[in-house]
Amino acid sequence: MTDAGDLGFSNRTGRPPGRVITAVSRFVPAIRRVQQQIEPYAAYWERRNRAELARSGPLCVALGDSMAQGVGASAPEYGWFGQLVPLLPGWRTVNLSQYGARVDDVLDAQLPAALRLRPDLLLCLVGSNDLMQPRHQEGVGNRYAALLDRLPRGTVVGNQPGTFAAAVQVNGLIDDAVRRRGLVLAELRDPRTRHWRGKLASDRFHPNDRGYAAITEVFGDALRRAGY
């Protein structure tokens, strides 16, 4: 077994939230409420990771951003990964996601930490912070291709529900990697995760409990197809 303290890993990127969202949150309580979840939700997963790694059993590790952290949900365990945990009874479930994470954060920090743990199952959903911010869209295809080439065979990868050009490019890379490298697709172009009425948190960006439940259903379908 590996203790979380041995990983040299934090569920925080070390970057503060963006200047715009920080400024707006001072004047908009609905946004501020969601932003105030960032630190306690990261601390929750770090505590839980330590407890899970101290146990025995097959290991599932999640990689990603604030959506795996559960930011926007009523509690961290109601993010998409938290809601997936009950579908894996007997498994140790470790969450290496980070608020604000981009593809490079998964490549440079989360994936190496995960591989040191030698997981039996790896889940990955990342890209929103690259795709939704124009300044990060440049080169996202190259970064995503590098990530897909390093993910182990059998990794369950969520794609992007958006239909704009950068999302379509990333989804094409994911579709190719699923065929070529034996990855498993969690199909978020599904109607359950393309229509968000009533599924968003008060900041109108992150999912709420219901929105995360829809993402969890898609990942659950992928796990069942893969035999888990």
C-alpha positions in Angstrom: 0.0 0.0 0.0 1.1 3.6 -0.6 0.3 6.4 1.8 -1.0 9.7 0.2 1.8 11.5 2.0 4.4 9.6 0.0 3.0 11.0 -3.3 4.2 14.5 -3.0 0.8 15.5 -4.5 -1.8 18.1 -3.5 -5.4 18.4 -4.6 -4.6 22.0 -5.3 -2.8 23.4 -8.4 -1.3 26.2 -6.4 -2.9 28.8 -8.7 -5.5 31.2 -7.3 -8.8 31.4 -9.1 -8.9 33.8 -12.1 -8.9 37.5 -11.4 -12.2 38.0 -13.1 -14.1 35.4 -11.2 -12.4 36.5 -7.9 -13.5 40.1 -8.6 -17.1 39.2 -9.6 -17.5 36.9 -6.6 -17.0 39.9 -4.2 -20.3 41.4 -5.5 -22.3 38.3 -6.6 -23.2 36.1 -3.6 -24.3 33.2 -5.9 -20.8 33.0 -7.4 -19.1 33.6 -4.0 -21.0 30.6 -2.5 -19.5 28.3 -5.1 -16.0 29.8 -4.8 -16.1 29.3 -1.1 -16.3 25.5 -1.7 -12.9 25.3 -3.3 -10.6 24.9 -0.3 -12.9 22.7 1.9 -13.6 20.4 -1.0 -9.9 19.9 -1.8 -9.2 19.3 1.9 -12.0 16.7 2.0 -10.5 14.7 -0.9 -7.0 14.8 0.6 -8.3 13.4 3.9 -10.3 10.8 2.1 -7.5 9.8 -0.2 -5.2 9.1 2.8 -7.9 6.9 4.3 -8.5 5.0 1.1 -4.8 4.4 0.4 -4.5 2.9 3.9 -7.0 0.2 3.1 -6.6 -2.8 0.8 -8.4 -3.8 -2.3 -8.5 -2.8 -6.0 -7.8 0.8 -6.7 -9.7 3.3 -8.8 -8.1 6.8 -9.4 -9.9 9.8 -10.9 -8.1 12.6 -12.7 -9.7 15.9 -13.6 -10.8 19.4 -12.5 -13.3 21.0 -10.3 -16.1 18.7 -11.5 -14.4 15.7 -10.0 -13.9 17.8 -6.8 -17.7 18.3 -6.8 -17.5 22.1 -6.8 -21.0 23.4 -7.2 -22.6 20.4 -5.6 -24.1 20.5 -2.1 -21.2 18.4 -0.8 -17.9 17.1 -2.3 -19.3 13.5 -2.4 -22.0 14.7 -4.8 -19.6 15.5 -7.6 -19.5 13.1 -10.5 -16.7 11.0 -8.9 -18.2 11.1 -5.5 -21.6 9.8 -6.8 -19.7 7.1 -8.7 -18.1 5.6 -5.6 -21.1 3.6 -4.5 -21.0 1.9 -7.9 -17.6 0.4 -7.0 -18.2 -1.5 -3.8 -15.1 -3.1 -2.4 -12.8 -0.7 -4.4 -10.5 1.9 -2.9 -11.4 5.2 -4.7 -8.8 8.0 -4.9 -9.5 11.4 -6.3 -6.4 13.3 -7.6 -8.4 16.1 -9.3 -7.7 19.8 -8.7 -9.9 22.9 -9.0 -8.9 24.9 -12.1 -6.9 22.0 -13.6 -6.1 22.0 -17.3 -4.8 19.3 -19.5 -1.2 20.2 -18.6 -1.9 19.7 -14.9 -3.1 16.2 -15.5 -0.1 15.5 -17.7 2.5 17.0 -15.4 1.1 16.2 -11.9 -2.0 14.1 -11.7 -1.2 11.3 -14.1 2.4 10.7 -12.8 1.0 10.6 -9.2 -1.7 8.2 -10.3 0.7 5.9 -12.1 2.9 5.7 -9.0 -0.1 4.2 -7.2 -0.5 1.4 -9.9 -4.3 1.7 -10.2 -6.5 -1.1 -11.4 -8.8 1.5 -13.0 -8.2 5.0 -14.1 -10.9 7.6 -14.9 -10.2 11.0 -16.6 -12.4 14.0 -17.4 -10.6 17.2 -18.1 -10.5 19.9 -20.7 -13.2 22.4 -19.8 -10.8 24.9 -18.4 -8.7 24.7 -21.6 -11.7 24.9 -23.9 -13.8 27.5 -22.2 -11.1 30.1 -21.9 -9.9 31.4 -25.3 -6.4 32.1 -24.0 -5.9 28.4 -23.2 -7.5 27.0 -26.4 -4.3 27.5 -28.5 -2.4 24.2 -28.6 -5.1 22.3 -26.7 -5.2 19.6 -29.4 -1.5 18.9 -29.0 -1.7 18.8 -25.3 -4.7 16.5 -25.3 -3.0 14.2 -27.9 0.0 13.9 -25.5 -2.3 13.0 -22.6 -4.2 10.4 -24.6 -0.9 8.8 -25.6 0.1 8.4 -22.0 -3.1 7.1 -20.5 -3.0 3.3 -19.9 -5.1 1.0 -21.9 -8.5 0.6 -20.3 -8.7 4.2 -18.9 -12.2 5.5 -19.0 -12.1 8.9 -20.6 -15.0 11.5 -20.7 -15.3 13.6 -23.8 -16.7 17.1 -24.3 -20.4 17.8 -24.8 -19.7 21.1 -26.6 -20.1 21.5 -30.4 -17.7 24.4 -31.0 -14.6 23.8 -33.0 -12.1 23.2 -30.2 -14.4 20.7 -28.5 -15.0 18.9 -31.8 -11.2 18.7 -32.3 -10.6 17.2 -28.8 -13.5 14.7 -29.2 -12.0 13.6 -32.5 -8.7 12.9 -30.7 -10.5 11.0 -28.0 -12.6 8.9 -30.5 -9.3 8.0 -32.3 -7.6 7.0 -29.1 -10.5 4.8 -28.0 -10.2 2.9 -31.3 -6.4 2.9 -31.5 -5.3 2.5 -27.9 -8.1 0.6 -26.1 -9.4 3.5 -24.0 -13.0 3.4 -22.9 -15.3 6.3 -23.8 -17.7 7.9 -21.4 -20.0 9.6 -24.0 -20.9 13.0 -22.7 -22.4 14.0 -26.0 -25.4 12.1 -24.6 -28.6 14.0 -24.1 -28.3 13.6 -20.4 -25.2 15.8 -20.4 -25.8 18.1 -23.3 -28.9 19.8 -21.9 -28.3 21.6 -18.6 -31.6 23.3 -17.7 -32.0 22.7 -13.9 -28.6 21.1 -13.6 -26.3 24.1 -12.9 -25.1 25.4 -9.6 -25.7 29.0 -8.5 -22.7 30.3 -10.4 -24.3 29.0 -13.7 -21.1 27.3 -14.6 -20.5 24.3 -12.4 -23.1 21.4 -12.3 -25.3 21.0 -9.2 -26.1 17.6 -7.7 -28.5 16.8 -10.5 -26.0 17.8 -13.2 -23.3 15.7 -11.6 -25.7 12.7 -11.3 -26.1 12.8 -15.1 -22.3 12.7 -15.6 -22.1 9.9 -13.1 -24.7 7.9 -15.1 -22.6 8.3 -18.3 -19.4 7.1 -16.5 -21.5 4.2 -14.9 -22.6 3.1 -18.4 -19.0 3.1 -19.5 -17.9 1.0 -16.6 -20.6 -1.5 -17.2 -19.5 -1.8 -20.9 -16.0 -2.3 -19.8 -17.0 -5.1 -17.4 -16.8 -3.4 -14.1 
